[in-house]
Amino acid sequence: MGSKIRKRGPDSSLGDDVNEAPAKRRRQINESHLKLSKLYEDLAAESDDVRIEAAKQLIVKFSPENKPAAKDVEATLSRLIKGLCSQRKAARVGFSLTLTELLRQIFGSGKNAIEGLELDVAGIVKMVEEKTKVEGNVPGRERRDHLIGKLFGYKAIMQSSIVIEPKLSLECWNELLDHIYGMARDIPWLREECGMVLVEAVRSLKARAQYQKCAEEVIRRLCAFKLVSTPEGVAVWLTVQAIYEDALPDGIWHVKDPLSKRERTRLAKILKENFQGETEDGTDRATKTASANPNPSFTWDLVLSEILRRDEQSRSDAKEASEFPQFWVDAIDSNLFSSTSSHERKAWGFKLLGNMITRVPDWAVPALFSPNLMRTIINQSKKEDRFLHSAALTSLQAVLARVQRDSSTAFPIFVALTSKNGNVEFDRITKTKTLEHVLISADDESLRRAVRHLNSLVLRPDSEDQTIADSRRHVIADMLLNIVKQYQRYDELVEDVAEKDNWLRRALEILVEYAYFVPSHGAKTSKVPLPPISERTRTIFQERLSSCLTKLFDVNVSSRSAFALMVVSMIRNKSKSSKSLDPFFKADKSVTKTIEEASLTLDAISAQGSIAGNKMAAEGFLLLYSLTLLQAYNGEGDAVMLLDDLDASRAAMLKKEKGSTVEGQDVFVEIILSFLGNPRTLFRRIGEEAFSIFASEIGADGLRSLTDILDTEETLEGQKELFNQADDDAEQDQSSDESEDESDVEMIDGQSQNSGDDLPDASASDSSTSESGSDENDDDDSSEDDAELTQFNNLLALTLQTSKPNLNGDDAEETSDESDMDDEQMMALDPHLSQIFRQRSKTTSKKKQREEAKQNVVQFKSRVLDLLAIYLEKQYSNPLILDMLLAMLRRTRANANKQTGDKAAKILKTFFDTRTKHKAPLPKPEEVEAVWEILRDIHEEAKMGGGAKLHAEACSSASLYVVKVLVGLDKSNYAGVVDVYAGTQKGWFADKKSRLQPVLFTQFQNWSLNARQQGK
């Protein structure tokens, strides 16, 4: 069996007869060779750190200071030049870096730094030419690699400066130029890299006078090789112009300047790389073009930077106007983004935008958003299947990056995107959140100016079409709301924000003006919205103002009512003193008087700061008065009655010491309920806040009015009972479409602003109701629907003179034959069919009304449960809590609505657990017999749960809570408690069909054991 051939074949063949000393030397040589090979390998590593470390070691090893052998140095230089032809991605970077530095150290001193080294600069140029030459018939990829390696070799020589330092070798300089220009002319795909090498070579001359001849040779060959009218030629020309202007010849560019206005068209074509017809003297062939390039030439960056530099200098010298805006239009907008431009050129434009937006000074930012660019970016952004969709989004990300880095640029960018070339509906059209994020990143001054700009867009939405104007104004209203909601620095707001000119006050003023006012006859034309504000738009502004106040309600300022008072104050002041605005709200004298009196009351409460010595009460009334006045200004008729009720409730509180306040409490609860019934989140929040403040003032009747709502049927009748709706089906049918459109008043970006607790669970509300027997009601509804469908089919069959539809499909052929009619017969039946389908449509509409009514009642019950939760939290030791238990337990029955059931159970569990954890004092009711009655009623309720675990556990916990109250009043009551439990248990044992759950007894036994051990 033969042995495997080893990688190091020559080493394995050494025999024992070889002398020991030569073997050691060979091992040393091999080790040195392996180490050197490892360094060359590391030069091509992907890691920057590994590559740089290898370069350092090689440079140190062969630097003149270490006196390396001449042949080793020459071999190393040869190896480095060959390495430039490697196909590995990082090889050229590592080998080029090492070669450049090594050349500088070897030839930079001007002396013969390494003894025996016969190479000079000319020899190095020749070595590069020889070592990168392609020999024989090689694949195109390998030929390409050698050409790139050759250029990198010339680049290393140029970068090392050995041609000009310490002594200028003009012959070598010219030879290098000839090689590089030749490659640029003959190899189009290498032209850009050649141009970059030449630009760097000119810059390496450092504007020294002795090197002007070098610059002249660069320009002479630029013309000789016919490369002036290329992007690279422009770059070289501008670089020479910056440091050796005298070296430039006449007759190539107007006043020797490619950036001259007269040369703008020619320059634009060159930068676009449109070489058709572009020759140096009009007689030569057009310049060779390279294949498609996904990136714009480096010349674009150089040209744009030079234009900006000149403009900055002109601005500092207060000279002529800036040229950058017009140059951008000529060279980029009309050139790359024209309707005839290819996708490739437009992609260049997007990359130039992304590059320049991060660099241009603030004054130049608006110029970037030119007409064709904006049209293209909007068109490409709005659909994912567009060819440049990704490129457009990338450029928008660069725009946002600029705003995030420099928040003061938010305003010019926002204006550019929303006016003239842009569109205020930019985010909706492009399906992005560009404008939203720009405003989020803006500083306060930019926000203030942006809000003012939005006001100008409301006045002139750039369209006379009412529908388009309404759409844009709706977007602006949403934008103002989003600014308020997304702002992150409210903690920095000063307390006198209501008095100062800031973005927040101005945003609220805009919403107020268009929500509650119309232009007066004497208003200036510039202040009159054209087209006028529509009713729907006015409603939108009212709703967005309400949503703003909802957000501001949680802002920590001097008072929770501060912003609501500020808005009401704005309305009142503008109504009295504005010469350009008239109130939109018109009312008779009695209503106006009520509103005025309420406003005076509001002022009085605000000035006093308390009601009957209670500061929190004053805060609550300020909130209620402010929001009720807003309802009145909205034109809601019930708001005037609410103001009267508020006066009555406040008067009752002021007279608390003189007599009963029951009437005032009942009125107050009704006010709170009216706020809960308002579809806007703000009013619900204010209602809950006020209820929290006045919880201690709520009496038994007030609580009963709340718990009675929980027992309301979830039907049309129940809805009418809750909301005092008139029983007028015709009117409901007429308004159903409108109510559907306008019910979700807090809809922003397609999502409801109401909390999750406010929205009934669709599946739950469809499958169950809250009342005892609701399953039966559902069955009745289903039966009623089936009956209606049967009646419809019968009428249809009778009219068409056919038999009723046969579910089995029997006799289908006969029926088809019998039902054939001619055209006249069908025409005669048309009125009858129309009547039948109208009746069917009305039936369907009523079914929809029943479903909506059920949902509305469930939602209202959920909000009432929120109030009861607040009462339990604030009044945990109040005996009135005992009166709430049964109504809440009924919500957890098996046949009750799942949403309200889960919520009621959760509220009760939280209350019982919190009270136990914090050892809160138990209620001490005066009428003990009523407590015994509640305990017995809870045990009866426990039998009504239908076996539901949720209901059983809630009843057990509620029963134990009542037991604790009784035992807390008198330990002897424990015996009576046992009797109640024993009676319940006897009935449960005797009735085999009882749905009562044993948890009622087991939890009582466990509690009894623990209470006995603790000596309670």
N, C-alpha and C positions, 0 to 999 in steps of 0.2 A: 504494500500500500504506500503510494507516494506521499510525500509531505507537501503542505500548502506553500505556495510561493509568497515569501514575505515582501512587505512594502519596501523595506530597505535592503534590496538584493545585494548590492556591493558589500555592505557591512557583514552580512551573514556568510560571505564566502571567505572571510579571513580565517587562515588556519593557525595552528599552534606554532608553526615555524616562523611566523612573522616576528620581527624584533619588537621588543617591548617599547622602546622610545618612539619609533615612528607611529606605533598604534596610539600612543598618548597624544601625539601631535594631531593625528587624524581625528581623534575624538574631540580635541579642542576646536579644530577647524569646523567639524560638523556641528558642535554645540553653538559656535558663533554664527554659523550659517543658519541654523534653525532659529536662533534668537532674532536674527535680522529678517528672516522670512516671516516670523510672527509679527514683527513691527510693520512690514509691508502689508500683511494681512489686516492688521488693525487699522491701517490708514483707510481701508475701504469699509470699516464698520459703520453700522447705522447710528450708533451712539456717538454723540458729539464728544462726550468726555473721553471715550476710548480712542477716538480718532485724534483728538488734540494731544493726548498723552503720548501716543505713538509718534506724532510729528515732533514733539519736544525731544524725545529720546533720539530720533534720527538726526535732528539738527545739532544737538549737542555732540553726538558721536562723530559727526563729520565736519564740525566747525573747525576753522583754522587753529583755534586755541588748543585743540586736542591733537594736532599734528597727525592727521590720518594720512595713510599712504595715498599717493596720487592716483594709482590705479583703482583703489577702492572708491575714491571720490568720483572718478570718472564712471565707474560701474554703477555707483549709486545714482548719479545724475541720469544715466541711461535707463536705469530701472524705473526711476520716477517719471521720466518722459513716456516710457512705454505704458506705465500704469494709468496715464491720462486717457488711454484708449480702451480702458476696461468698460465692460457693460454694466458693472455693478453701480447702483444709483449713487452711492456716497463716495465712490472711488475717486472721481475727478476732483471732488472738493478736498479730500485729504491729500492726494498726491500733488495737486496744484498749490495748496497752501505750503506744503513742505518744500516743494521745488522753488517757489518764490523766495522763501526766507533763506534757503540754502544758497541760492544764487546771490542774494544780497550780501550774505556773510563772506562768500568766497571772492566775489569780484567787487564788492562795494568799497574796499579800502584803496583800490587802485594799484596796490603792489602785488607781487607774486606771493599771495597769502599761503599757498600750499606748495611746498617744494616738489619739483618734478612735474607739476601739472601744466601741460602744454596747451590746455584749452583757453581761449579768450571769448569775448562776447560774440564775435563773428562765428567762432566755432560752436558756441551754444545754439545759435540760430540755425546753423547747418545741421547740428545734431537733431534738433527738433524736426527739421525737414526730413531727415533720413529715417529716424526711428518711428515716425508716424506714417511713412509711405506705405501704401497698399501694394503688395506684390502678387502677381498672378491673378487668376480668376476667383475672386472671393465673393461670398454672398453680400447682398445689398446692406444688410444690417451691420456686418463687420466693416464694410467700406464707410458706412455712416459713422461708426464709432471712431474710426481712425481720423476722419475729417474733424470731428469734434475734438479729439485728442490733440490734433495739430493746432487748432485755434486756442485751446487751453494752454498749450506750450508757449505760443506767442504771447498770450495774455500774461503768463507767469513772468516772462522776460520783461514785458512792459511794466508790470506792477512792481518788479524788483528794482526798477530805476537804474539798472546797470548800464543801460544805453546812454543815459545822460549824466550819471554820477559815477565816479567823481569827475569823469571827463566825457564830454559829449562826443559820441561817435555818430555823426550825421549819416554816414554810409550805412551803418547798421539800422539806424532809425528809418531811413528810406526803404531799406530792404524789408524790414518788418511791415511798414506801411503797404508796400507793394503786395506782400503776401496776404495781408488782412483784407485790403481792398479787392484783391482778385477773388478771394473767397466770397466776399459780400456781393460781388457782381455776378459770379458764376453759380453760386449755391444759394438760391433764394431762401431756403429754410434756415440758413445760418446767418442771414443778413442782419437780423436784429441783434444777435449775440456779437457779431463783428462790430456793429455800431456802438454797442455798450463798451467794448474793449477800446475803441477809438476815443470815445468820450472820456473814459477814465484816463487814457494816455494823455489827452490834452490837459486834463485837470492836474495830472502829476507834474506838469511844467510849472505850476505854482506862480504863473504870471511873471516869471523872471525874464528880464529883457534879453539875456543871452540865449534864451530858448525860442525867441520869436521866429527864428528861421524854421524851427521844428513845426510850429503852428502853420507857417506858410506852406510847408511841404504837405501838411495834412489837407489844407484847403485845395492846393494845386492838384493833388491826386483825387480828391473828392470830385472835382470837375472832370479830370481826365478819365476817370472810370465811370462817368455818367451816372453818378449816384446822388446828385444834388436834389433831384425831385423824388426823393424817398423819405419816409419818416426818419430813417437813420441819418440821412444827409442833413435834414433839418436840425436834428439833435446835435450833430457835430458842428454845424454852422453856428448855432446859438451858443454852444460851449466856447468856441473860439471867439465869437463876438463879445462874450462876457469878459475875456481876459486879454485878448489880442485883437482888438477891433481894427487896428491898422493893417492887419494881415489879410483882411478880406478884400477880394477884388470887386470891381464895379461890374454892373451889367448882369449880375445873376439874380439878385433880388432888388426890389425898389428900395432905394436908400440903404442898401445892404442889410435890410431887415425883413426876415420872413413874416414877422408879426405886424408889418405895416398893413393899414386898412386896405390899400390897393391890392395887396397880395392875399386877402382873406379867402377869396374863392379858390385860388390855386392851392393855398395851404390846406383848406378843408378837404379838397380832393386828394391831396397827398396823404394826409393823416388817415383818411378813409381807405387808403391804399387802392384808390381807383387810378391805375396807371395808364388807362387807355388814352392815347393821344398826348400823354405827358412825356416829352423828350427835352433834352437839354438845349438843343438848338433848332428844334422843329424838323430835323431831317433824319435823326436816328430812330431806330426801332424803340418801341416802348420798353420800359424796364421789365425784366422778368419778375413774375409774381410767385409768391410762395403758396403752399397749400393753406387751407382754412386754418385760422388760428383762433382759439377760443378767448384769448385775452388781447386787449388793445396793446399797441406798442408802448414801450417805455417813453417814447417821444411825447405822447399825450401828457404824461405827468410833468415832463420837463417844460413843455410849452405852456401849460396851464399855470404852473408855478411861476414862470417868468412873467406872464400877464399879471398875476396877482402881485408879484413883487413891484412891478412898475406902477400898478394902481395904488399900492400902499405908499409908495414914494410920492406919487402925485397928490394923494390925499394929505400927506404930511406937509407938502409944499403948497397946499391950497391951489393946485393947478386945475387943469381941465378935468372933466367928469371921468368916472371910471370906465374902462374899456371891457372889463371882464364880463358884465352882463350881456353886452352885444356879441362879444366873441363866443360866449357859451351858446347863444342862439344860432350864430352863423356856423360854428364848427361842430357843435354837438346836436342841438335841437333840430335844425333844418338839414343836417348832414346825416347823422346816425339814426335819427328818429323820424325821418320823413316817411310818407306812406309807401314809397318805393324801396325803402331800405330793406335789406335782408334780415333774417332773424339773427344772424351772426353779428351784424353791425349794431342792431338794437341791444343785443346782449353786451356788446362793448359799452354802449351808452349806460346801461344799468351799472356796470362795474365802475365806470368813471364817476357816476353819481355816488355810489357807495364809498369810493375812495375820496372824492372831493368833499363830501358832506362832513367828513371827520376832520378836515384840514382848513377849510376856508374860514376867513374871519367872519364875524357876525354880520357885517354889512353885506357880504356877498351871498349869504344863505338863500335869500329869496330868489336870486337869479338862477339858482340850480333847478327850480321847479318851473321850467319853461313849458309852453303850450303843448308841443308834440310829445315831450317827455311825459307830462301828466296824462295826456290822452292814452299813451301806450301803457303806462304803469297801471292805470285804471282798467283798461281792457285786458291786460295780461293777468291781473291779480284776481279778477272776479270769478274765473273758472279754472278748475284744476287741470282741465285738459288742454289749456292753452300752452303753446310751445315754450313760452318764456315765463310761465307762472312762477316757477321756483326762483328765477333770476329777479323777477319783480319783487317777490317777498323778501329776498335777501337784501335788496337795496332799501326796502322799507325798514328792515331790521337795523341797517346802518344809520338810517335817519333817527330811529329811536335811541340808538347808542349815543348819538351826538347830544340829544336832549338830556339823556341820563347823565352824561359827563358834564354838560354845561347847561344848567336849567334855564339860563337867561335866553337861550336860543329857542325856547319852546314857543314864544309868541310869533316870531317871524316864520317859523316852520308851520305853525297852526294856521296863520293867515294864508300862507302859500298853498296849503292843502285844501282850504275851505272857500277861497274866493278866486275870482278871475279865471285862472287856469284849472283850479281844483273844483271841489264840490263839497258843500256842507254835509252831504250824505255819503261822504267818502267811505266811511266804515261799513255802511250798509251795502254799498255797491261792490266794494272789494272783499266783503266778508272778512274783514280784519278788524282789529281794535287799535288801529294806528292813532287816530285822533284821541281816543280815550287814554291811551298810554302817554301821549304827548302832554295832555293836561295833567295827568297824575304826576308826571315828573317836573312840571313847571314850578317855578318859584312864585311867591305871592305877587310880585309886580307883574310877571308875565300873565298870571291868572287874572289880575285886575284888567289888564289890557285885552286879554282874550275875551273876557265877559263883555267888555265894551264893544268889541268887534262882533260878537254874537248878537248884540242888540241892533247893530247896523244891518245885520243879515235878516233879522226879523222885520225891520222896516222895509228893506229892499231885498227880497229873496231871489232876485235876479230872474224872475219869471212873472209875467202878468196872468198866467193861468192860475185860477184859484186852487185847483186840485194840487198842482205842483207846489204852490206857495204854502198850502196847508201841510203838505208832507214835510217840507223843509222846516217849517216852524215847529212841527211836532218833534223833529230830530233835535232842534235847538233846545226845546224844553227838556227833552231827555238828557241832552248834554249838560245843561245846567244842573239837573238833578244828580247826574253822575259825578260832576265836580264836587258837589256837596257831600255825596256819599263816599267818594274815594279819597277825599282830602285826609292827610295823615297827621297834620300839625295843629290840631285844634287846641292842644295843650299850650301852644304858644300864643293863642289869641288873647288880646288884652281885654279887660272887662268892659271898656267903653267901645266895643266893636260896633255897637249900634250908632255911635256918633261919628266914627271916622270913615273916611272914604277908602274902603277896602273891597276886595273881590266879593266877599260874602254878602255884605250889605247891598252891593250893586246887583248881584245875582238875584237876591230876594226882591229888590225893587223892580227888576225887569219882569219877574213873574207876577208881581202885584199889578204893575201897570197894564199888562196885557190880559190879566185875569179879571180885573175889576174896573177898568177904565176904557173910555173911547176918546179919540181926539176931539177937542172942542172946536167950535167954528173959527176961533181966532188962532188956532195952532199953526205953526209954520209948516209949510209943505214938507220940509225935510223931516219933520217929527210925525208925519201921518203915514201909517203903514199902507203900502200899495203892493198888491191889492189889500183890501181891508181884512182885519182879523175876523174869521168866521166863528160861528157859535161853537162848533165842535173844537176848534183850536182854542177858543177861550176856556172851554171846559178842561182841555188838556193842561193848560197853564194853571188852572185852579187845582187840578189833581196833582201836578208836579210840585206845586207850592206846598200842598198838604204832605207829600212824601218828603220834601226837604225838612219840614218841621218835625216829621217823625224821626229823621236822623238826628236833627239838632236837639231833639228832646233828651238825648243821652249825652250831649256834650257838657262837659263839666265847666260851667261858667257860674256867675254869681247866683243865678236862680234858674230853676228848670222851666219857668214860664218866660224867661227873658226874650227868647226869639219869637214866641207867639205874641207877646206884648209889642215887640218891635214891628211885626207885620201889621198888627191892628193899628198901631200908631201911624205907620206909613199910609195906610188906607184913609184914616181920618184926616191926616195932614194934607194929603193930596186932594182929598175931596173939598177941603176948605180953602186951600191956598193956591193950588195949581191953576195957571192960566191956560195951559195947553191941554189939560185933561178934564173930562167930565165923568162922574161916576156912571158906570153901566147899570148899576142897580137903581131901579125906580120903584118907589112905594108910596102909598097914601100917607097922610099926615099922622095917623095913629101909629102905623108901623114905624115911621121915621122917629116919632116921639119915643116909642119904646126902645129903639136902638140907641137914641141919644142918651136916654136915661141910663141904659145899661153901660154905655161908654163912660158916663160920669161916675157910676158906681165902680167901674173898673179903675178909674183914676183914684177914687177915694181909697179903695182897698190897697192899691199899689202904694199910695202915699202913707197910709197908716201902718202897713206891714203886718197887721194881725187882725183877727176877728174875735172879739170877746177874749182878748189876750192870747189867742192861739195863732202862732205864726204859720204852722203847717196848714191850718184851716184857710188862712189867707192865700197861701200858695195854691191850694186846691181850687179855691174859687177863682183865682186869677186864670188858671188853666181853663176852667169850665167856661167862664165868661168870654175869654179870648176866642176859644174854638166855636162857641155858640154864635158869637158875632161874625166869625168867618162864614158859618153856615147861613146866617142872615144875608150877608153880602153876596153869597152864592145864589140867593133867591129862593132858598128852601123855606116854605111857609111855616113848618113846624118850629123853626128856630125862634120865631118871635114868641111863641107860647113857651118855649124852653126858657127864654129870658125872664118871662114872668114867673115861671116855676123856680128859677134860680133866686129871684128876689124873695119869693116866699120862703125858700129853704134858708137863705141867709138871715131873713128876719126871725125865723124860728130859732136859729142858733143864738142870735143876739138876745132873745127873750127867754133863753133856756132856764134862767133862774126864777123867772116869774111864773112859769106854768109848763104844761105838757108840750112836748115837741113832736108828738106822734105824727101829726099832719105834715110837719116839715120834713120828718124822716121819710115818710112815704113819698112825698114829692121828690126828695133827693134820689131815692132809689129809681123812680121813674126817669129821672134825668139821666142817671147812669145807664139805664137800659136803653134809652134812646141813643146814647153814644155807642153802645155795643151794637145796635142795629145799623149804624152807619157803615157802609161797605169799606170805608177808608181806614187803613191801619192806624193812622194818627188818632182818630176819634176813639178807637178801641183802646189804644194805649193811654190816652188821657182819661178815659172812663175808668180804667183799672187803677191808674195812679190816684185819681180822686177818691175812688172807693177805698183804697189803701189808707189814705189820709183820714177819711171820715168813718172808718170801720167801727170805731168805738161809739159813734153816734147812731148806728143802725139798730133799730129795735126789732121786736118779734114780728110785727106786721111787715116791716121792710124785708126781713129774711124770708118770711112766708111768701111774699110776692116773688122772690127769687126761686124758692124750691117748688112753687106751683108751676113754674115754667117747665121744670124738668118732667112734669107729668102731662105736659101738653101732647096731644096726638100729633104724629108726624104725617099729617095729611094737609089737603088744601084748606080744610076747615081750621086745623090747628094753626096754619100759617096766617089765616085771616084773623084769628083770635089774638095771635101774638103781635102782628103788625098793623092791626086795624084796617085791613084792606076791604074795600067795597066789593060786594058780591056782584060783579058786573063782568060776566064772561066775555061779552062782546068787546069790552074795553081791553080786557086782558089779551084777547086774541090779536087785537090791533097793535098793542104795544109790545108783544112778545119778542119780536125781532130786535127792536130798539134796546129792550132791557138786556137781551143776550149780548149785544155789542158793548153796552156801557157798564155792565155789572162789575167787571174786573177792572176797577179804576186804578189799581196799583200795578198794572202790568207793565214791566220794563224788560225789553229784550226777550219777550216771550215767557217770562217767569213771574209768577205771582209774588208780590212783596209781602203777602200775609204769611204769618208763621204757619208751620205745619199743623199746629193744633186747631187752626181756624178752618182748615179745609177738611171736609168729611171724607172718610175713606170710601172710595167709590164702590169697591166690592162689598164692603160692610153695609153701606147704606142701600145697596141694591138688594142685598140678601136678607136684611133684617131691619126691624124698626125697634123703637125704644119702648113701646107700650106693651102691656100685658095683652096677649092675643094678637100681637103684630104679625105673627106667622099666619094666623087666620086671615088678617087683612091682606097679606100678600097673596094668599090663596084666592081671596075674593077678587083681588085685582086681576089675577091671572084668569079666573073664571070669567070675569067681566070682559077681559080682552078677547077670550075665546068666543064668548057669546057675540061680541061686536063683530068679530071676523066671520062667524057663521052667518049673521044677519047680512053682512056685506056680500058674501058669496051667494046667498039666497036671492037678494035683490038683483045682483048681476045676472044670475042664471035666469031669473024670471024675465028680466028686460030683454035678454038675448034669446029667450024662448029655447033654452037648453036645459039639460038636467044638471043637477049639482055636481061638482067635481067628484069623481069616484077615486077613492084612495087606492083601490086595487087595480085601477086601470082597465076594468072590465068594460066591454061594450064601447070602447073608445072609438072604434070605427063607425058604429052606428051614430054616436053622438056627433061625430064630425060631419056625417052626411046630413043629419037633421038640422045642423046649425048653419048650413050654407045660405047666405043672403046676397041679394043684389045690391048695387050702389044706392038705389033709392031707399030701400029698407034701412040700410046703415045710416044714411043721412037723417032719416026720420027718428032713429034711435039716439042720435047725437045729444039732444037736450037732456034726455033721460039719463044717459051715461054720465054727462057732466054733473048732474045733480047728485048721482050716487057717489062719484069720486069726491065731490065737495063735502058730502057728509062723512066720508071715510077720512078725509084730510082733517076735518074738525075733530073727529074721534082721536086721531093720532096726536093732534095738538093738545087735547085734554090729557092724554096719557103723559105727554112731555111735561105739562104743567104739574101733574101729580108728582112726577119724579123730582122736579125742581123744588116744589114745595117741601117735600120730604128732606131734601138736602139742606134747604134754608133753615128748617126747624132744627135739624141735627146740629148745624153749624152754630145756631144761636144758643142751643143748649150747651154746646162746648164752651162758648164764651161765658155763659152763666156759671159753669163749673169753675172757670178761672177765677171768677169773683168769689165763689165759695171757698176756693183754695186760699185766696188772700185773707178772707175772714178767719179761716182756721189758723193761719199763720200768725195773724195779728191779735186775735182774741181767743187764744188757746184755753184760757181759764173762764171764759164767759159761759154761763149756763145755757145760753141760747144755742150753743153748738149742738146740744142734745136734740134740739128740734130739727136739725138739718140731716140727721143720720138716716132716717127712714127713706126720705126722698132720694138720697144718693145711693142707698142700697138697692132701691128698685131699678136703678140704671144698670145694675150688674147682673140682672136676671139673664137666663139663657136665651130668652126670646127678645131681649132688648138690643138696641143698636150697639154693634161691637165697639165703635169708636168712643161713644160716650160711656159705655160700660167699662172699657179699659181705663179711660181717663178718670172716672169716678173712683174705681178701685185703687188706682195709683195715688190719687189725692188722699183717700182715707188711710192707706197704708203709710204714706209719708207722714201724715199727721200723727198716727198712733206711734210709729217708730220714733219720730222726733220728740214727741212728748215724753216717751219712756226714757230715751237717751239723755235728755237734758233735765229729767226729773221736774218737769214743769208742774206747778200746782194744779190740782184738779178743780173743776167747777164746783161750786157749793150752792146748788139751787135751793130756793126757799120752799117750794112746793114738792115735797118728796114723793107724794102719790103720783104726780105726773111723771116722775122718773121711773117708778115701778111700771107705769103704763107703757112707757117707751120700751122698757126691757121686754115686756110681754109681746109688744107689737113686733120687736126685732125677731123674737122666736117664731112668731107667726110668719114673718117675712122670710125666715130661713126655710120654711116649707114650700115657698113659691119660686124657688130658684131653678126648678126643672133639672136639678142634678148638676148644675154648673159649678165647677170647682172655684171659679173666681167669686161667684156670689156666696158660696158657702164660707169661704175664708174671710170675706169682707163682713158677713153677718157675725161670724164667730168673734172677730176682732172688735166689732162695734159692741157686741154683747158684753165682752170682757171689759171694755172701756166703761160702759154703764155700770157694770158690777163694781169696778174700782171706785166710781163716783159714790155709789150707795154705801159701800163698805167704808169709804173715806169719811162719809157723814156720820156713820154709826156702825161699829163692828158687828153689832147685833143684827144688822141687816143681812149678814151672811146667811143666816138660817132661811130667811125668805128667799134669798137668791137660789139656794139649794132647792127649795120647793119649786121655784119656777123651772129650773133645769130638770128636776125630777119629773115634773108634769110633762114637759116636752119630750123627755126620754121615754116615758111610759107610752105616750101616743105614737112615737116613732116605732117602738117595739111591737106594739099591737097592730099597726098598719103595715102590712107587708109591701104595699105599693107606695109607701112614703118615699119621696125623693130627697128627704132631709139627709144631709151628710154628717157622718159621725164626728167630723172635726170640731163641731160645736161643743161636743161633750169632752173630747180628749184635751182640747186646749184649756177648757175650764178646770179639768182635773189637774193638769200640769201647773196651771197658775195657782190653784188652791194649795198644792204641795209646796211650791216655792214661797208663797205668802206665809204659810204656816211656819216654814223653816226660818224665815226672816223675821218672824214675829209681827207681821203686819195684821 
